[in-house]
Amino acid sequence: MESGVTGAIQEKMVAIAGGNDWTLALFLVWFGGAISSIVDNIPYTATMAQVVKEITVDTPKDTVNPLWWALTLGADLGGNATIVGASAIVIVVTMARAAGYPIGILQFFKYGVVVGAVTLVISSLFLWVRFYLPV
């Protein structure tokens, strides 16, 4: 059963990007990073993979489309910003608390948001150099 949600998301994203592939890649990195810092990245990635699949349907099979890289980098690295953004962080914070070293949400966020932002900037630069830099 299809609800049409992914199609609506796809249309909205393409409209926001104005049909520009680079803008769309940046949107996927930064929007994905923001969402992944708030909710688990697996449902976000599963949903957005369908959207990227539809957007990249015309890409030749032997070509890597940068939008897949953008989705992967944003969804994964944005989770570094908050305690709930990645399962590994939840586990480490829980273990630290049990060992007598509690890490508060705001304490973690103070450093995590910097790490998340820096990795998303590096990801954006990587995408630009690897796929969009005019040669």
N, CA, C and O atoms as CSV, one atom per row, in Angstrom:
chain,resi,resn,atom,element,x,y,z
A,1,MET,N,N,0.841,-1.174,0.000
A,1,MET,CA,C,0.000,0.000,0.000
A,1,MET,C,C,0.891,1.245,0.000
A,1,MET,O,O,1.820,1.348,0.802
A,2,GLU,N,N,0.610,2.170,-0.885
A,2,GLU,CA,C,1.383,3.395,-0.975
A,2,GLU,C,C,0.534,4.569,-0.539
A,2,GLU,O,O,-0.648,4.671,-0.868
A,3,SER,N,N,1.181,5.464,0.224
A,3,SER,CA,C,0.456,6.639,0.704
A,3,SER,C,C,0.784,7.888,-0.105
A,3,SER,O,O,0.065,8.885,-0.033
A,4,GLY,N,N,1.876,7.837,-0.881
A,4,GLY,CA,C,2.269,8.990,-1.674
A,4,GLY,C,C,3.129,9.982,-0.914
A,4,GLY,O,O,3.467,11.044,-1.436
A,5,VAL,N,N,3.487,9.639,0.323
A,5,VAL,CA,C,4.280,10.558,1.138
A,5,VAL,C,C,5.660,10.769,0.541
A,5,VAL,O,O,6.122,11.907,0.456
A,6,THR,N,N,6.332,9.693,0.123
A,6,THR,CA,C,7.678,9.859,-0.426
A,6,THR,C,C,7.651,10.663,-1.721
A,6,THR,O,O,8.567,11.441,-1.987
A,7,GLY,N,N,6.615,10.481,-2.521
A,7,GLY,CA,C,6.480,11.283,-3.740
A,7,GLY,C,C,6.303,12.756,-3.433
A,7,GLY,O,O,6.862,13.611,-4.119
A,8,ALA,N,N,5.526,13.052,-2.403
A,8,ALA,CA,C,5.322,14.445,-1.997
A,8,ALA,C,C,6.619,15.049,-1.460
A,8,ALA,O,O,6.940,16.204,-1.742
A,9,ILE,N,N,7.366,14.249,-0.675
A,9,ILE,CA,C,8.651,14.720,-0.154
A,9,ILE,C,C,9.606,14.991,-1.300
A,9,ILE,O,O,10.299,16.009,-1.316
A,10,GLN,N,N,9.641,14.084,-2.252
A,10,GLN,CA,C,10.523,14.239,-3.413
A,10,GLN,C,C,10.205,15.528,-4.170
A,10,GLN,O,O,11.109,16.299,-4.493
A,11,GLU,N,N,8.940,15.760,-4.450
A,11,GLU,CA,C,8.538,16.972,-5.179
A,11,GLU,C,C,8.920,18.231,-4.412
A,11,GLU,O,O,9.404,19.198,-4.999
A,12,LYS,N,N,8.701,18.218,-3.097
A,12,LYS,CA,C,9.022,19.382,-2.271
A,12,LYS,C,C,10.525,19.642,-2.255
A,12,LYS,O,O,10.960,20.789,-2.356
A,13,MET,N,N,11.314,18.583,-2.127
A,13,MET,CA,C,12.769,18.752,-2.108
A,13,MET,C,C,13.293,19.299,-3.424
A,13,MET,O,O,14.125,20.207,-3.435
A,14,VAL,N,N,12.821,18.761,-4.515
A,14,VAL,CA,C,13.264,19.230,-5.833
A,14,VAL,C,C,12.844,20.681,-6.037
A,14,VAL,O,O,13.590,21.473,-6.614
A,15,ALA,N,N,11.655,21.026,-5.564
A,15,ALA,CA,C,11.188,22.414,-5.677
A,15,ALA,C,C,12.054,23.351,-4.832
A,15,ALA,O,O,12.421,24.434,-5.289
A,16,ILE,N,N,12.381,22.943,-3.611
A,16,ILE,CA,C,13.230,23.761,-2.741
A,16,ILE,C,C,14.599,23.969,-3.388
A,16,ILE,O,O,15.158,25.065,-3.339
A,17,ALA,N,N,15.131,22.910,-3.992
A,17,ALA,CA,C,16.452,22.987,-4.619
A,17,ALA,C,C,16.410,23.675,-5.974
A,17,ALA,O,O,17.457,23.960,-6.556
A,18,GLY,N,N,15.224,23.942,-6.478
A,18,GLY,CA,C,15.111,24.588,-7.784
A,18,GLY,C,C,15.662,23.726,-8.906
A,18,GLY,O,O,16.082,24.243,-9.941
A,19,GLY,N,N,15.663,22.404,-8.706
A,19,GLY,CA,C,16.180,21.500,-9.725
A,19,GLY,C,C,17.697,21.433,-9.761
A,19,GLY,O,O,18.258,20.731,-10.602
A,20,ASN,N,N,18.378,22.151,-8.866
A,20,ASN,CA,C,19.838,22.180,-8.827
A,20,ASN,C,C,20.347,20.999,-7.998
A,20,ASN,O,O,20.019,20.874,-6.818
A,21,ASP,N,N,21.143,20.144,-8.618
A,21,ASP,CA,C,21.635,18.930,-7.969
A,21,ASP,C,C,22.525,19.246,-6.755
A,21,ASP,O,O,22.434,18.566,-5.732
A,22,TRP,N,N,23.370,20.258,-6.859
A,22,TRP,CA,C,24.247,20.643,-5.748
A,22,TRP,C,C,23.430,21.137,-4.550
A,22,TRP,O,O,23.719,20.775,-3.410
A,23,THR,N,N,22.431,21.945,-4.804
A,23,THR,CA,C,21.565,22.432,-3.731
A,23,THR,C,C,20.818,21.265,-3.090
A,23,THR,O,O,20.644,21.224,-1.872
A,24,LEU,N,N,20.388,20.344,-3.895
A,24,LEU,CA,C,19.693,19.158,-3.389
A,24,LEU,C,C,20.623,18.314,-2.516
A,24,LEU,O,O,20.208,17.806,-1.474
A,25,ALA,N,N,21.871,18.165,-2.938
A,25,ALA,CA,C,22.854,17.420,-2.140
A,25,ALA,C,C,23.087,18.115,-0.794
A,25,ALA,O,O,23.117,17.456,0.245
A,26,LEU,N,N,23.250,19.433,-0.810
A,26,LEU,CA,C,23.424,20.171,0.444
A,26,LEU,C,C,22.210,20.025,1.349
A,26,LEU,O,O,22.340,19.871,2.563
A,27,PHE,N,N,21.044,20.074,0.751
A,27,PHE,CA,C,19.810,19.898,1.528
A,27,PHE,C,C,19.798,18.533,2.205
A,27,PHE,O,O,19.456,18.422,3.382
A,28,LEU,N,N,20.174,17.492,1.456
A,28,LEU,CA,C,20.191,16.147,2.027
A,28,LEU,C,C,21.199,16.034,3.166
A,28,LEU,O,O,20.920,15.387,4.175
A,29,VAL,N,N,22.351,16.648,3.018
A,29,VAL,CA,C,23.370,16.596,4.076
A,29,VAL,C,C,22.880,17.316,5.322
A,29,VAL,O,O,22.892,16.751,6.416
A,30,TRP,N,N,22.451,18.563,5.161
A,30,TRP,CA,C,22.144,19.392,6.330
A,30,TRP,C,C,20.777,19.088,6.936
A,30,TRP,O,O,20.648,19.074,8.160
A,31,PHE,N,N,19.767,18.848,6.130
A,31,PHE,CA,C,18.463,18.462,6.659
A,31,PHE,C,C,18.566,17.089,7.324
A,31,PHE,O,O,18.031,16.865,8.410
A,32,GLY,N,N,19.263,16.182,6.650
A,32,GLY,CA,C,19.473,14.851,7.225
A,32,GLY,C,C,20.236,14.922,8.528
A,32,GLY,O,O,19.931,14.196,9.474
A,33,GLY,N,N,21.228,15.793,8.579
A,33,GLY,CA,C,21.984,15.972,9.813
A,33,GLY,C,C,21.121,16.495,10.942
A,33,GLY,O,O,21.221,16.027,12.076
A,34,ALA,N,N,20.278,17.458,10.636
A,34,ALA,CA,C,19.399,18.030,11.660
A,34,ALA,C,C,18.387,16.998,12.154
A,34,ALA,O,O,18.176,16.854,13.358
A,35,ILE,N,N,17.771,16.293,11.231
A,35,ILE,CA,C,16.771,15.286,11.614
A,35,ILE,C,C,17.424,14.150,12.401
A,35,ILE,O,O,16.870,13.685,13.397
A,36,SER,N,N,18.594,13.706,11.958
A,36,SER,CA,C,19.272,12.592,12.618
A,36,SER,C,C,19.753,12.936,14.019
A,36,SER,O,O,20.003,12.041,14.827
A,37,SER,N,N,19.883,14.209,14.309
A,37,SER,CA,C,20.278,14.576,15.669
A,37,SER,C,C,19.093,14.519,16.624
A,37,SER,O,O,19.268,14.531,17.842
A,38,ILE,N,N,17.885,14.457,16.065
A,38,ILE,CA,C,16.672,14.463,16.884
A,38,ILE,C,C,16.034,13.079,16.961
A,38,ILE,O,O,15.618,12.640,18.034
A,39,VAL,N,N,15.960,12.397,15.827
A,39,VAL,CA,C,15.333,11.071,15.782
A,39,VAL,C,C,16.351,10.050,15.278
A,39,VAL,O,O,17.378,10.419,14.708
A,40,ASP,N,N,16.069,8.797,15.484
A,40,ASP,CA,C,16.947,7.732,15.022
A,40,ASP,C,C,17.107,7.828,13.509
A,40,ASP,O,O,16.145,8.115,12.796
A,41,ASN,N,N,18.306,7.592,13.029
A,41,ASN,CA,C,18.559,7.790,11.604
A,41,ASN,C,C,18.048,6.646,10.725
A,41,ASN,O,O,17.976,6.811,9.507
A,42,ILE,N,N,17.696,5.510,11.293
A,42,ILE,CA,C,17.241,4.388,10.462
A,42,ILE,C,C,15.895,4.665,9.790
A,42,ILE,O,O,15.795,4.482,8.577
A,43,PRO,N,N,14.843,5.100,10.518
A,43,PRO,CA,C,13.596,5.389,9.807
A,43,PRO,C,C,13.734,6.562,8.824
A,43,PRO,O,O,13.135,6.561,7.749
A,44,TYR,N,N,14.535,7.557,9.217
A,44,TYR,CA,C,14.756,8.688,8.305
A,44,TYR,C,C,15.425,8.199,7.018
A,44,TYR,O,O,14.993,8.537,5.916
A,45,THR,N,N,16.480,7.401,7.171
A,45,THR,CA,C,17.217,6.916,6.004
A,45,THR,C,C,16.353,5.999,5.141
A,45,THR,O,O,16.400,6.075,3.913
A,46,ALA,N,N,15.579,5.149,5.768
A,46,ALA,CA,C,14.703,4.247,5.010
A,46,ALA,C,C,13.701,5.033,4.166
A,46,ALA,O,O,13.432,4.683,3.017
A,47,THR,N,N,13.158,6.089,4.745
A,47,THR,CA,C,12.208,6.925,4.002
A,47,THR,C,C,12.907,7.693,2.891
A,47,THR,O,O,12.453,7.701,1.747
A,48,MET,N,N,14.019,8.339,3.238
A,48,MET,CA,C,14.709,9.167,2.263
A,48,MET,C,C,15.386,8.353,1.172
A,48,MET,O,O,15.608,8.864,0.074
A,49,ALA,N,N,15.719,7.095,1.453
A,49,ALA,CA,C,16.307,6.248,0.411
A,49,ALA,C,C,15.322,6.065,-0.740
A,49,ALA,O,O,15.720,6.034,-1.904
A,50,GLN,N,N,14.053,5.946,-0.416
A,50,GLN,CA,C,13.037,5.836,-1.464
A,50,GLN,C,C,12.940,7.130,-2.273
A,50,GLN,O,O,12.758,7.105,-3.490
A,51,VAL,N,N,13.065,8.250,-1.579
A,51,VAL,CA,C,13.012,9.551,-2.250
A,51,VAL,C,C,14.208,9.709,-3.181
A,51,VAL,O,O,14.046,10.086,-4.341
A,52,VAL,N,N,15.407,9.421,-2.677
A,52,VAL,CA,C,16.617,9.539,-3.507
A,52,VAL,C,C,16.567,8.552,-4.669
A,52,VAL,O,O,17.002,8.869,-5.776
A,53,LYS,N,N,16.044,7.374,-4.419
A,53,LYS,CA,C,15.902,6.381,-5.493
A,53,LYS,C,C,15.066,6.927,-6.642
A,53,LYS,O,O,15.411,6.749,-7.810
A,54,GLU,N,N,13.970,7.592,-6.307
A,54,GLU,CA,C,13.108,8.173,-7.352
A,54,GLU,C,C,13.782,9.345,-8.061
A,54,GLU,O,O,13.643,9.510,-9.273
A,55,ILE,N,N,14.515,10.158,-7.296
A,55,ILE,CA,C,15.192,11.316,-7.899
A,55,ILE,C,C,16.302,10.850,-8.834
A,55,ILE,O,O,16.533,11.461,-9.876
A,56,THR,N,N,16.990,9.769,-8.466
A,56,THR,CA,C,18.147,9.310,-9.239
A,56,THR,C,C,17.807,8.200,-10.223
A,56,THR,O,O,18.708,7.520,-10.715
A,57,VAL,N,N,16.544,8.005,-10.516
A,57,VAL,CA,C,16.107,6.903,-11.372
A,57,VAL,C,C,16.758,6.944,-12.756
A,57,VAL,O,O,16.944,5.896,-13.375
A,58,ASP,N,N,17.106,8.129,-13.250
A,58,ASP,CA,C,17.697,8.243,-14.582
A,58,ASP,C,C,19.219,8.128,-14.584
A,58,ASP,O,O,19.841,8.182,-15.645
A,59,THR,N,N,19.827,7.969,-13.403
A,59,THR,CA,C,21.276,7.840,-13.318
A,59,THR,C,C,21.695,6.481,-13.865
A,59,THR,O,O,21.133,5.457,-13.477
A,60,PRO,N,N,22.684,6.465,-14.769
A,60,PRO,CA,C,23.147,5.165,-15.289
A,60,PRO,C,C,23.607,4.251,-14.155
A,60,PRO,O,O,24.159,4.719,-13.159
A,61,LYS,N,N,23.379,2.959,-14.309
A,61,LYS,CA,C,23.659,1.980,-13.251
A,61,LYS,C,C,25.137,1.935,-12.861
A,61,LYS,O,O,25.454,1.599,-11.720
A,62,ASP,N,N,26.048,2.266,-13.780
A,62,ASP,CA,C,27.475,2.198,-13.470
A,62,ASP,C,C,28.021,3.533,-12.945
A,62,ASP,O,O,29.236,3.717,-12.866
A,63,THR,N,N,27.129,4.461,-12.589
A,63,THR,CA,C,27.520,5.775,-12.101
A,63,THR,C,C,27.046,5.956,-10.666
A,63,THR,O,O,25.917,5.606,-10.321
A,64,VAL,N,N,27.923,6.505,-9.837
A,64,VAL,CA,C,27.547,6.801,-8.454
A,64,VAL,C,C,26.936,8.193,-8.434
A,64,VAL,O,O,27.581,9.163,-8.832
A,65,ASN,N,N,25.708,8.292,-7.977
A,65,ASN,CA,C,25.054,9.595,-7.876
A,65,ASN,C,C,25.416,10.216,-6.538
A,65,ASN,O,O,25.283,9.555,-5.508
A,66,PRO,N,N,25.872,11.471,-6.519
A,66,PRO,CA,C,26.277,12.129,-5.272
A,66,PRO,C,C,25.153,12.285,-4.256
A,66,PRO,O,O,25.422,12.499,-3.074
A,67,LEU,N,N,23.901,12.182,-4.692
A,67,LEU,CA,C,22.801,12.311,-3.741
A,67,LEU,C,C,22.785,11.136,-2.754
A,67,LEU,O,O,22.333,11.290,-1.619
A,68,TRP,N,N,23.270,9.977,-3.175
A,68,TRP,CA,C,23.369,8.844,-2.253
A,68,TRP,C,C,24.421,9.128,-1.182
A,68,TRP,O,O,24.223,8.829,-0.004
A,69,TRP,N,N,25.531,9.705,-1.607
A,69,TRP,CA,C,26.564,10.113,-0.650
A,69,TRP,C,C,26.006,11.161,0.314
A,69,TRP,O,O,26.234,11.082,1.521
A,70,ALA,N,N,25.290,12.125,-0.212
A,70,ALA,CA,C,24.739,13.197,0.622
A,70,ALA,C,C,23.780,12.635,1.669
A,70,ALA,O,O,23.825,13.031,2.833
A,71,LEU,N,N,22.924,11.722,1.256
A,71,LEU,CA,C,21.993,11.095,2.197
A,71,LEU,C,C,22.755,10.347,3.284
A,71,LEU,O,O,22.452,10.487,4.469
A,72,THR,N,N,23.724,9.566,2.889
A,72,THR,CA,C,24.495,8.767,3.837
A,72,THR,C,C,25.242,9.643,4.836
A,72,THR,O,O,25.181,9.404,6.042
A,73,LEU,N,N,25.935,10.640,4.346
A,73,LEU,CA,C,26.730,11.501,5.223
A,73,LEU,C,C,25.849,12.297,6.184
A,73,LEU,O,O,26.140,12.366,7.378
A,74,GLY,N,N,24.790,12.889,5.678
A,74,GLY,CA,C,23.915,13.680,6.537
A,74,GLY,C,C,23.227,12.840,7.594
A,74,GLY,O,O,23.200,13.214,8.766
A,75,ALA,N,N,22.673,11.714,7.192
A,75,ALA,CA,C,21.929,10.868,8.132
A,75,ALA,C,C,22.842,10.281,9.196
A,75,ALA,O,O,22.440,10.132,10.350
A,76,ASP,N,N,24.057,9.950,8.817
A,76,ASP,CA,C,24.963,9.327,9.776
A,76,ASP,C,C,25.641,10.353,10.682
A,76,ASP,O,O,25.611,10.210,11.904
A,77,LEU,N,N,26.234,11.357,10.115
A,77,LEU,CA,C,27.062,12.271,10.904
A,77,LEU,C,C,26.269,13.290,11.710
A,77,LEU,O,O,26.768,13.793,12.717
A,78,GLY,N,N,25.071,13.600,11.303
A,78,GLY,CA,C,24.250,14.530,12.080
A,78,GLY,C,C,23.883,13.982,13.442
A,78,GLY,O,O,23.620,14.742,14.373
A,79,GLY,N,N,23.866,12.664,13.561
A,79,GLY,CA,C,23.547,12.031,14.831
A,79,GLY,C,C,24.566,12.297,15.925
A,79,GLY,O,O,24.301,12.040,17.099
A,80,ASN,N,N,25.735,12.813,15.547
A,80,ASN,CA,C,26.768,13.111,16.542
A,80,ASN,C,C,26.429,14.313,17.416
A,80,ASN,O,O,27.086,14.526,18.435
A,81,ALA,N,N,25.445,15.088,17.055
A,81,ALA,CA,C,25.160,16.340,17.756
A,81,ALA,C,C,24.482,16.150,19.108
A,81,ALA,O,O,24.653,16.978,20.004
A,82,THR,N,N,23.721,15.080,19.269
A,82,THR,CA,C,22.970,14.901,20.512
A,82,THR,C,C,23.115,13.484,21.040
A,82,THR,O,O,23.522,12.577,20.313
A,83,ILE,N,N,22.783,13.303,22.298
A,83,ILE,CA,C,22.852,11.977,22.910
A,83,ILE,C,C,21.921,11.002,22.212
A,83,ILE,O,O,22.285,9.841,22.025
A,84,VAL,N,N,20.742,11.433,21.825
A,84,VAL,CA,C,19.763,10.527,21.208
A,84,VAL,C,C,19.980,10.354,19.710
A,84,VAL,O,O,19.229,9.619,19.070
A,85,GLY,N,N,20.977,11.002,19.140
A,85,GLY,CA,C,21.180,10.958,17.699
A,85,GLY,C,C,21.783,9.675,17.169
A,85,GLY,O,O,21.664,9.378,15.981
A,86,ALA,N,N,22.423,8.919,18.026
A,86,ALA,CA,C,23.040,7.673,17.569
A,86,ALA,C,C,22.987,6.635,18.684
A,86,ALA,O,O,23.185,6.956,19.856
A,87,SER,N,N,22.723,5.413,18.315
A,87,SER,CA,C,22.625,4.328,19.296
A,87,SER,C,C,23.923,4.160,20.069
A,87,SER,O,O,23.896,3.910,21.274
A,88,ALA,N,N,25.050,4.292,19.398
A,88,ALA,CA,C,26.341,4.135,20.069
A,88,ALA,C,C,26.523,5.181,21.166
A,88,ALA,O,O,27.069,4.880,22.227
A,89,ILE,N,N,26.076,6.386,20.917
A,89,ILE,CA,C,26.192,7.446,21.925
A,89,ILE,C,C,25.315,7.122,23.130
A,89,ILE,O,O,25.736,7.301,24.273
A,90,VAL,N,N,24.110,6.651,22.881
A,90,VAL,CA,C,23.208,6.274,23.980
A,90,VAL,C,C,23.867,5.203,24.848
A,90,VAL,O,O,23.815,5.280,26.076
A,91,ILE,N,N,24.475,4.223,24.226
A,91,ILE,CA,C,25.129,3.142,24.968
A,91,ILE,C,C,26.295,3.672,25.800
A,91,ILE,O,O,26.416,3.334,26.977
A,92,VAL,N,N,27.146,4.491,25.206
A,92,VAL,CA,C,28.303,5.017,25.926
A,92,VAL,C,C,27.870,5.912,27.080
A,92,VAL,O,O,28.427,5.810,28.173
A,93,VAL,N,N,26.895,6.782,26.866
A,93,VAL,CA,C,26.425,7.667,27.936
A,93,VAL,C,C,25.809,6.839,29.065
A,93,VAL,O,O,26.006,7.154,30.238
A,94,THR,N,N,25.075,5.800,28.727
A,94,THR,CA,C,24.487,4.922,29.743
A,94,THR,C,C,25.579,4.205,30.533
A,94,THR,O,O,25.494,4.111,31.758
A,95,MET,N,N,26.584,3.707,29.861
A,95,MET,CA,C,27.695,3.030,30.537
A,95,MET,C,C,28.489,3.999,31.411
A,95,MET,O,O,28.893,3.650,32.520
A,96,ALA,N,N,28.708,5.204,30.915
A,96,ALA,CA,C,29.427,6.216,31.700
A,96,ALA,C,C,28.642,6.549,32.971
A,96,ALA,O,O,29.215,6.659,34.055
A,97,ARG,N,N,27.340,6.707,32.823
A,97,ARG,CA,C,26.485,6.996,33.986
A,97,ARG,C,C,26.565,5.856,35.005
A,97,ARG,O,O,26.671,6.105,36.206
A,98,ALA,N,N,26.515,4.613,34.533
A,98,ALA,CA,C,26.582,3.454,35.426
A,98,ALA,C,C,27.939,3.355,36.123
A,98,ALA,O,O,28.034,2.820,37.228
A,99,ALA,N,N,28.985,3.869,35.478
A,99,ALA,CA,C,30.329,3.830,36.060
A,99,ALA,C,C,30.593,5.029,36.970
A,99,ALA,O,O,31.690,5.179,37.509
A,100,GLY,N,N,29.578,5.879,37.134
A,100,GLY,CA,C,29.740,7.035,38.019
A,100,GLY,C,C,30.198,8.302,37.326
A,100,GLY,O,O,30.619,9.251,37.987
A,101,TYR,N,N,30.123,8.332,36.020
A,101,TYR,CA,C,30.515,9.516,35.245
A,101,TYR,C,C,29.321,9.994,34.414
A,101,TYR,O,O,29.283,9.787,33.201
A,102,PRO,N,N,28.364,10.621,35.058
A,102,PRO,CA,C,27.174,11.057,34.307
A,102,PRO,C,C,27.503,12.156,33.300
A,102,PRO,O,O,28.273,13.076,33.575
A,103,ILE,N,N,26.898,12.028,32.139
A,103,ILE,CA,C,27.045,13.035,31.084
A,103,ILE,C,C,25.658,13.585,30.808
A,103,ILE,O,O,24.777,12.857,30.351
A,104,GLY,N,N,25.462,14.860,31.084
A,104,GLY,CA,C,24.160,15.485,30.887
A,104,GLY,C,C,23.889,15.807,29.426
A,104,GLY,O,O,24.809,15.903,28.614
A,105,ILE,N,N,22.624,15.971,29.112
A,105,ILE,CA,C,22.211,16.264,27.734
A,105,ILE,C,C,22.833,17.567,27.236
A,105,ILE,O,O,23.386,17.612,26.137
A,106,LEU,N,N,22.745,18.623,28.039
A,106,LEU,CA,C,23.311,19.907,27.616
A,106,LEU,C,C,24.831,19.872,27.589
A,106,LEU,O,O,25.455,20.488,26.724
A,107,GLN,N,N,25.423,19.159,28.526
A,107,GLN,CA,C,26.880,19.017,28.544
A,107,GLN,C,C,27.349,18.334,27.251
A,107,GLN,O,O,28.313,18.774,26.625
A,108,PHE,N,N,26.659,17.257,26.861
A,108,PHE,CA,C,27.008,16.551,25.628
A,108,PHE,C,C,26.755,17.439,24.412
A,108,PHE,O,O,27.582,17.504,23.503
A,109,PHE,N,N,25.628,18.112,24.398
A,109,PHE,CA,C,25.239,18.940,23.252
A,109,PHE,C,C,26.269,20.027,22.984
A,109,PHE,O,O,26.536,20.360,21.829
A,110,LYS,N,N,26.843,20.575,24.036
A,110,LYS,CA,C,27.827,21.653,23.896
A,110,LYS,C,C,28.989,21.219,22.996
A,110,LYS,O,O,29.499,22.014,22.205
A,111,TYR,N,N,29.394,19.983,23.119
A,111,TYR,CA,C,30.481,19.459,22.289
A,111,TYR,C,C,29.956,18.747,21.042
A,111,TYR,O,O,30.536,18.853,19.961
A,112,GLY,N,N,28.862,18.030,21.207
A,112,GLY,CA,C,28.316,17.247,20.108
A,112,GLY,C,C,27.882,18.091,18.923
A,112,GLY,O,O,28.088,17.706,17.772
A,113,VAL,N,N,27.281,19.241,19.202
A,113,VAL,CA,C,26.821,20.088,18.097
A,113,VAL,C,C,28.011,20.620,17.290
A,113,VAL,O,O,27.904,20.810,16.079
A,114,VAL,N,N,29.127,20.855,17.952
A,114,VAL,CA,C,30.329,21.301,17.239
A,114,VAL,C,C,30.851,20.164,16.357
A,114,VAL,O,O,31.166,20.371,15.186
A,115,VAL,N,N,30.937,18.969,16.930
A,115,VAL,CA,C,31.402,17.813,16.161
A,115,VAL,C,C,30.457,17.552,14.982
A,115,VAL,O,O,30.908,17.331,13.858
A,116,GLY,N,N,29.153,17.579,15.243
A,116,GLY,CA,C,28.180,17.361,14.173
A,116,GLY,C,C,28.306,18.396,13.062
A,116,GLY,O,O,28.309,18.045,11.882
A,117,ALA,N,N,28.410,19.666,13.434
A,117,ALA,CA,C,28.510,20.736,12.432
A,117,ALA,C,C,29.803,20.630,11.627
A,117,ALA,O,O,29.789,20.777,10.405
A,118,VAL,N,N,30.913,20.376,12.307
A,118,VAL,CA,C,32.200,20.268,11.604
A,118,VAL,C,C,32.183,19.101,10.625
A,118,VAL,O,O,32.661,19.234,9.499
A,119,THR,N,N,31.638,17.959,11.039
A,119,THR,CA,C,31.607,16.813,10.130
A,119,THR,C,C,30.662,17.053,8.949
A,119,THR,O,O,30.905,16.550,7.852
A,120,LEU,N,N,29.600,17.810,9.164
A,120,LEU,CA,C,28.708,18.130,8.040
A,120,LEU,C,C,29.360,19.133,7.087
A,120,LEU,O,O,29.153,19.056,5.876
A,121,VAL,N,N,30.139,20.066,7.615
A,121,VAL,CA,C,30.886,20.999,6.753
A,121,VAL,C,C,31.900,20.214,5.925
A,121,VAL,O,O,32.014,20.419,4.717
A,122,ILE,N,N,32.634,19.316,6.580
A,122,ILE,CA,C,33.611,18.495,5.858
A,122,ILE,C,C,32.911,17.637,4.801
A,122,ILE,O,O,33.424,17.470,3.694
A,123,SER,N,N,31.754,17.101,5.139
A,123,SER,CA,C,30.984,16.304,4.167
A,123,SER,C,C,30.570,17.148,2.973
A,123,SER,O,O,30.655,16.698,1.831
A,124,SER,N,N,30.124,18.358,3.232
A,124,SER,CA,C,29.723,19.264,2.146
A,124,SER,C,C,30.909,19.582,1.241
A,124,SER,O,O,30.781,19.590,0.017
A,125,LEU,N,N,32.061,19.841,1.851
A,125,LEU,CA,C,33.271,20.107,1.065
A,125,LEU,C,C,33.684,18.888,0.249
A,125,LEU,O,O,34.085,19.011,-0.908
A,126,PHE,N,N,33.584,17.713,0.863
A,126,PHE,CA,C,33.899,16.481,0.149
A,126,PHE,C,C,33.015,16.340,-1.095
A,126,PHE,O,O,33.501,16.067,-2.193
A,127,LEU,N,N,31.719,16.530,-0.900
A,127,LEU,CA,C,30.792,16.412,-2.031
A,127,LEU,C,C,31.126,17.411,-3.126
A,127,LEU,O,O,31.107,17.076,-4.310
A,128,TRP,N,N,31.432,18.640,-2.727
A,128,TRP,CA,C,31.746,19.689,-3.709
A,128,TRP,C,C,32.985,19.296,-4.512
A,128,TRP,O,O,32.974,19.337,-5.742
A,129,VAL,N,N,34.057,18.912,-3.806
A,129,VAL,CA,C,35.310,18.583,-4.484
A,129,VAL,C,C,35.165,17.322,-5.324
A,129,VAL,O,O,35.647,17.271,-6.455
A,130,ARG,N,N,34.512,16.320,-4.786
A,130,ARG,CA,C,34.420,15.023,-5.470
A,130,ARG,C,C,33.460,15.030,-6.661
A,130,ARG,O,O,33.720,14.376,-7.671
A,131,PHE,N,N,32.359,15.764,-6.548
A,131,PHE,CA,C,31.318,15.655,-7.568
A,131,PHE,C,C,30.971,16.942,-8.308
A,131,PHE,O,O,30.508,16.877,-9.447
A,132,TYR,N,N,31.177,18.102,-7.705
A,132,TYR,CA,C,30.634,19.331,-8.289
A,132,TYR,C,C,31.676,20.371,-8.671
A,132,TYR,O,O,31.344,21.325,-9.375
A,133,LEU,N,N,32.907,20.224,-8.240
A,133,LEU,CA,C,33.949,21.194,-8.545
A,133,LEU,C,C,34.204,21.205,-10.045
A,133,LEU,O,O,34.544,20.180,-10.636
A,134,PRO,N,N,34.037,22.367,-10.651
A,134,PRO,CA,C,34.305,22.431,-12.101
A,134,PRO,C,C,35.792,22.175,-12.375
A,134,PRO,O,O,36.667,22.707,-11.692
A,135,VAL,N,N,36.046,21.359,-13.375
A,135,VAL,CA,C,37.434,21.050,-13.717
A,135,VAL,C,C,37.887,21.717,-14.972
A,135,VAL,O,O,39.035,21.546,-15.382
